[in-house]
Amino acid sequence: MANEHQYAVTTTWTGNTGQGTRSYKGYERSHTISVTNKPDIAGSADPSFRGDHTRHNPEELLVASLSTCHMLWYLHLCAEAGVIVTDYVDRATGTMIETPDGGGRFREVTLHPVVTVADARMIDKANALHEPANQKCFIANSCNFPVHHRPTCVSAATE
């Protein structure tokens, strides 16, 4: 039997400017995402959809979820394989397309992890572990669009 995990998140709209949703332009898209015993996340819509550019939007959070899930699996697999990672930075990108009815969907997300390993002899093995990390990533396995990987691996000795 598979293990089942539950996640509880509270999303609270904070953008009522006094008239509620009386008009499309009359309210803010601001909201707070809360999880018990964790810092709140200030959210809004993408600025293209009347959101606050200083807050995180759902599209960014989806790309971040893919990036972090991949990273966590990757680091796990590296530890098991004896690949010593000393630094990991991913500048992930996502492309969303709007549909004529006003909806939309993600077309793709591309992860661009730059991985630093302790020894140059680990680079090939380190690069090979991105594929099994993708196969295990809970978030990537839940998406209906491709998640591409464009990794770079360097040795700490060559930096």
Secondary structure by P-SEA (a helix, b strand, c coil): cbbbbbbbbbbbbccccccccccccccccbbbbbcccbbbbbcccccccccccccccaaaaaaaaaaaaaaaaaaaaaaaacccccbbbbbbbbbbbbccccbbbbcccccccccccccccaaaaaaaaaaaaaaaccccccccbbbbbbbbbbbcccc
